[in-house]
Amino acid sequence: MRFRTAIASIGTVLAVTAGLLVVAPVAPASAAAPTTGRFTPVAPARAWSGTATSKLTTVTLGGRNGIPSNATAVVLTATVTSPSAAAYVSVAPFGSTASPAIQNFARAQPISGTTTVGLTSGKAQVKVSAGKATVALDVAGWYGTSATGSTYTPLAPTNVLNGTVTTGAKRIVVAGKAGVPSNATAVVLQADVSRPATSGRLRLTPYGNNAGVVSLMYSKGTTVANTTTVRLSGGAVQAKVSSGSARVLADVVGYYAPNANGSVFVSAHPVRAATVAAGTTATKVTVAGTAGVPRNATAAVINAKVGGGSVGGSLRVVGAGLASSVPTQIYAKGQTIGNALIAPLASGGQVQAKVSAGRATVYVDVVGYFLNGNSGSGTGVDVSYPQCGKSVPTDQSFGIVGVNSSLGNTTNPCLQQQLSWAASSAGGTAQPKTQVYALFANPGAAAASVWPTSNAAPNGQSATNPYGTCTAQSGAKPTWKTTSACSYMYGYARAYEAANTRGVANPGQYRWWLDVETGLSHLSDTGQNRVALEGMVAALKSSGVTQIGVYSTSYQFRTIMGTVPTASPLRPLPSWIAIGDGRLDQAQAACSGARLLGGPIAMTQYKTPFGSTEIDRNWSCS
């Protein structure tokens, strides 16, 4: 498909060479997770400290503090001190248009918040929404391509600390307990400090490491929570406070280990998944399949924020059906405050939110997710002749292959290799693992290199033509005529050839899509174009194809086809909608958009970076 500017393309205009470079089958379920998206914990370190304002400040995090320059994301805690105004602090990928709130604060209130931030060329950007404040960023680890990195396993929250912590290091053995294996490299802890006698800082660090980083800032008499990731040393972490003593609760909610069957991280554009009017009864929020999270995600990285509480209380956001001894956050009446969490998505892809008393508004923002590394990406990929000799993804859950080259009467020279690639798809969606598409065209008699003069199909048999008999004009050449009957047979011939002469064995085993684009040859007469498309559908059905749909955008389809009559055999067909350059969350939202015809929107397509080029990803709408 050739939408190049506003619309996503299945093919880019590249030199065509035989062969497909990277078509290794997706690993079976017993294989190891890929190296991409694995986590490497580091010794806690201050990566940056400075004055943040409402203007973006670019911060380089890659290439220092044990974080490589090619890291795709980092786990960090942002600490705010001396804010001049009530606001929130945001840390986002460099160049991002989103400004997700990591933590909200009042004027002069010190506070901290943990998040996972995608990196662009090793950089992130920092701001506060109003005024200015001193902001420090402490890193705990990074995600990226590393064969020695660790995969993640979410756990039901289990308490590992409930007691008094002082300025002396308190050793907390985690490995071998609470579902954490002995080979774990790091753990994710959800901690709170309860009504401390003095203001201070809680430091959760690897056992024996006394780095002056901040896991949680607290004020005298105020209970506050935060989530932190801590590298294990001898299977343990340590807890200490900066002054006095405080009662600390900590639940382990997941761990990282060098295991082949864990989950890998995928950074996502920050998206608000839900705004919930929360009460004391848990409200479930569906995360998987929306907000840029695929349905096969094992966990979601969430920034949860509570505001407008009718009374003070505690917020709990957990995987659906789970419970936690440590609240997600504690808040005063009317206060806005948040916390990050990694929520398991085992129960219907949902999380649940509730407050301990009264009512409050809860905001659920997604900044990333985890996938079982051998289950596929949860999205499809489409390829055709422009990908000949080029690298293509091998994590696709389903693959769609173009039968034609640049014209509807030509053959994709890499068809067989690409069909083999599609057959290696991981599956697990409502879409068939392997699908194909053919190009629509109707140049009309005057512009065509070939044009029908009868109702004879390419195999010599007469086709049933609802528009009558296609005939040649008598007398002087040219003898071809653009009539509804002949346009129908032109479409019939192109689709018959696609199904029977391009090298597709047993065409009836596949779902077929008909690619309708303004960049392909068509007439200004929308009626002639419609009957040609009807001819294509008829030819596919005569070839044993039972699953047929149409790919386009609403604008391009209406431009070429006009209004399709109710009685047309095109009306029941499903749609595959292209949205152009975009993200998974936008493709998911497009499933609720305008249909091309009367059938449902089965898939949406979005163009996304892939290495130094781009590739088309596809989302199954059901």
Buried (B, 14 or more C-beta within 10 A) or exposed (E): BBBBEEBBBBBBEEEBEEEBEEBEEBBEEEEBBBBBBBBBBBBBBBBBBEEBBEEBBEBBBBEBBBBBBBBBBBBBBBBBBEBEBBBBBBBBBBEBEEBBBBBBBBEEBBBBBBBBBBBBEBBBBBBBBBBBBBBBBBBBBBBBBBEEBBBBBBBBBBBBBEEEBEEEBBEBBBBEEBBBEEBBBBBBBBBBBBEBEBBBBBBBBBBEBEEEBBBBBBBEEBBBBBBBBBBBBEBBBBBBBBEBBBBBBBBBBBBBBBBEBBBBBBBBBBBBBBEBEBBEEBBBBBBBBBBBBBBBBBBBBBBBBBBBBEBBBBBBBBBBBBEBBBBBBBBBEEBBBBBBBBBBBBEEBBBBBBBBBBBBBBBBBBBBBBBBBBBBBBBBBBBBBBBBBBBBBBBBBBBBBBBBBBBBBBBBBBBBBBBBBBEBBBBBBEBBBBBBBBBBBBBBBEEBEEBBBBBBBBEEEEBEBEBEEBBBEEEEEEEBBBBBBBBBBBBBBBBBBBBBEBEBEEBBBBBBBBBBBBBBBBBEBBBBBBBBBBBBBBBBBBBEBEBBBBBBBBEBBBBBBEEBEEEBBBEEBBBBBBBBBBBBBBBBBBBEEEBBBBBBBBBBBBBBEBEEEBBBBBBBBE
